[in-house]
Amino acid sequence: MPRPQPNGRNDKVKAKAVPHPSLRFLTLALELRENICAHVLYNHPSSLVDLLVVNRQLSREVKPFLYKLPLTFDGQSHLFDWLSEVDHDYLRHVEEIRFKLHDINPDEIVGALGKRLQNANITRASGSRGPDTPDNPYFEACRADLRRIGAAFRLLPNLRYLTILSASERDAQPHHRTQDAFSKLVGQCFPKLKCLTSEVDQLPIDFISGKSELRRLRFPATTSSDDEETEELFAALSLTELEICRLPHHTASGAEEWDCVTPMLEGASSLRSLTLFERHGAETPNLAAEVFVGSRSALKRHKDSLRTLKLLAKPGPEYSADDDSDPVHPEAYCAAFLAQSSLIHVEFIDVWMSIYEHLPRTIQTITWRLDESPRPPNVATSVARIKKMVTHAIQVRGNPRDVRFPHLRCIVIYLDGFFPSAEIRHPAHPSNEILMMARAKLGELGIRLDWKGWEGVPGL
């Protein structure tokens, strides 16, 4: 029997809740707060504005994330205006910019130089740049503009990613002398650059100089520099990823261009990834031929180090490496290179289908791009080609006496924007049945078959 309480009641004594101190965000360690903010902003970028207005301390801590976002400057005027409005104490946080070089606007230049431009009838309306002489005020104005650009670039000491955009037909295109000087200017700035992309195809190769930390380069592999200079500058880099990208383009007035594929591959040290990309309509439609035929000796230097090869360029017609040699088809040389390589991943568009049987034993993943031009003529043709490739994989993987692809783990097929999913969404559609059967057969051999961008396959 329980003892009576002093007040004569036998009620149970209620335990009092022990209060716990509330966990306040601003009491966490700074590094932890930064990690939380980075996670929030990555998943909800629109919340940046909300975080900036919470209080002053949080605003100071979140501001660097604002400057770490990729910035695009459509012309140097845009860059100058932005710099005049932002807090320069935070410029050290800028890591990525996309920049387009425009011609000067004579109408915006004031003072004595502006008067000289007007007297020489060098205005935006006239479109004149004056004579090609040393005393032309147009070139003096260009040099002054480049000095301003250089001063602006040096305010961004920690830049990691730079994209040099090509001027469109609507833009005021700079003189080729200005572009040459701009290339040298880029070479003098951004020593911490890790990734550099240039869409401009007539730049001197100077823009890659002084980039000891550069690991990835994407550009058209055309330059006005000579082969010796190109090879020397590439030898000074520690590139691991190279993307040769040819786009439909226009050239600035008076500019000349030369392909630099061979000296570039000769100078570069052990590449681990090589991409050949050629958009339909490019002025030079023989990129694959230049690499596999014209530069085959230089390419062999990388056969043991390359792990990834992406063929997003058409093979092109027969090609002669020089005047004394007979024309050959690039696919044959590509197949020979593949057989001797140590690749673990290859990605190709439909027209390279014939190289599939020549892949090395080290291959682990294969990506087939049916979403890139040129595409197969119809769904039936595509399904037939997929079936052929899958059948070959099953034969060579399932043969215990000759396992051609012992490390093959995954085949990925991109169908974005091509397959009419409305036609093959139904499980009873013949194409759906064939592809699902192919997935099951490959699965039995430990090879995963994935589709990208096709709604007709469940569970993707």
DATATA-V887947 format. One record per helix or strand of 2 or more residues. SS is the DSSP state (H for helix, E for strand). FROM is the first residue (numbers start at 0). TO is the last residue. Records with the same first field share a line. If there is no record, write none. Layout:
SS: FROM-TO / FROM-TO
This chain:
H: 24-26 / 29-42 / 44-51 / 55-67 / 75-84 / 87-92 / 105-107 / 110-118 / 136-152 / 175-187 / 204-207 / 226-234 / 260-266 / 286-293 / 295-299 / 329-339 / 349-357 / 378-397 / 420-423 / 429-443
E: 70-73 / 95-99 / 160-164 / 194-197 / 215-218 / 221-222 / 240-245 / 257-258 / 272-277 / 307-311 / 344-348 / 364-368 / 409-413 / 447-451
